[in-house]
Amino acid sequence: MSNQDLEARLTRLEYYFSLMRDMVVDPESYALWDYMISEELEEEQAHKIIEILKKHYAELNSGKEESNELIKSALYVDLNHLLTSFGKPVSENSARSIVLRASKLPIFPHYASLL
């Protein structure tokens, strides 16, 4: 294993350690962190997922209930596209799993209305 590979792994482990601090305090609320660790996402990839979640959450908060299905559809498309770009397998439940876990985070409680 090259030094670059070892450095990348160490960086990823340090990031996971910071996520685990939140998980220890409230494991149910930080289920999305568990997903990021189990999928072996790098910090940049995790931030991209959070950015997409924030973008669509802002739309969800500013829109009317009638537009929820459109927001949900766009969110799922964006998440599946992002997962594909990470080289992760995408299934029908991939995006739903992320949204379900995100809905438990204190910053995204309204995502539960999309499930």
C-alpha positions in Angstrom: 0.0 0.0 0.0 1.4 3.4 -1.0 1.9 6.3 1.4 -0.8 8.2 -0.5 -3.3 5.3 0.1 -2.3 5.2 3.8 -2.8 9.0 4.1 -6.2 8.8 2.5 -7.3 6.0 4.8 -6.0 7.9 7.9 -7.8 11.1 6.8 -11.0 9.1 6.3 -10.6 7.4 9.7 -10.1 10.8 11.4 -13.3 12.0 9.8 -15.2 8.9 10.9 -13.9 9.5 14.4 -15.4 13.0 14.4 -18.8 11.6 13.2 -18.7 8.9 15.9 -18.5 11.6 18.6 -22.0 12.7 17.6 -23.2 9.1 17.3 -22.2 8.3 20.9 -24.3 11.2 22.3 -27.4 10.3 20.2 -27.1 7.3 18.0 -30.7 7.5 16.7 -30.5 11.1 15.6 -27.2 10.6 13.8 -28.1 7.5 11.8 -27.0 9.3 8.6 -23.4 9.4 10.1 -23.6 5.6 10.5 -24.6 5.3 6.8 -21.6 7.5 5.7 -19.2 5.3 7.7 -20.7 2.0 6.6 -20.5 3.1 2.9 -16.9 4.2 3.5 -17.6 7.7 2.1 -14.9 10.3 2.2 -15.5 13.6 3.9 -16.0 15.4 0.6 -18.6 12.9 -0.5 -20.4 13.2 2.7 -20.5 17.0 2.4 -21.9 16.7 -1.1 -24.8 14.5 0.3 -25.4 17.1 3.0 -25.4 19.9 0.4 -28.1 18.2 -1.6 -30.1 17.5 1.5 -29.9 21.2 2.5 -30.8 22.4 -0.9 -34.0 20.3 -1.2 -34.8 20.9 2.5 -34.9 24.7 1.9 -37.3 24.1 -1.0 -39.4 21.8 1.2 -39.6 24.5 3.9 -40.5 27.3 1.5 -43.0 25.4 -0.6 -46.5 24.2 -0.2 -47.4 20.7 0.7 -48.7 20.1 -2.9 -45.1 20.4 -4.2 -43.7 17.8 -1.8 -43.9 15.0 -4.4 -41.9 17.1 -6.9 -39.3 18.0 -4.2 -39.1 14.3 -3.2 -38.6 13.2 -6.8 -35.9 15.8 -7.5 -34.2 14.9 -4.2 -34.1 11.2 -5.1 -32.8 11.8 -8.6 -30.0 14.1 -7.2 -29.0 11.6 -4.5 -29.0 8.6 -6.9 -27.0 10.6 -9.4 -24.5 11.5 -6.7 -24.2 7.9 -5.5 -23.6 6.8 -9.0 -20.8 9.4 -9.3 -19.3 7.9 -6.2 -19.3 4.5 -7.8 -21.9 3.2 -5.3 -24.6 0.8 -6.4 -28.0 2.5 -6.7 -31.3 0.8 -6.1 -34.9 1.9 -5.6 -34.3 2.3 -1.9 -30.9 4.0 -2.0 -32.1 7.6 -1.8 -35.0 6.7 0.5 -32.5 5.2 3.0 -30.5 8.4 3.0 -33.7 10.6 3.4 -35.0 8.3 6.2 -31.7 8.7 8.1 -31.5 12.4 7.4 -35.0 12.9 8.8 -33.7 11.9 12.2 -31.1 14.7 12.2 -32.1 17.8 14.2 -31.6 20.0 11.1 -33.9 18.0 8.8 -37.0 17.0 10.7 -39.4 17.8 7.9 -38.0 15.2 5.7 -40.2 12.7 7.6 -43.1 14.2 5.7 -41.6 12.8 2.4 -41.5 9.2 3.6 
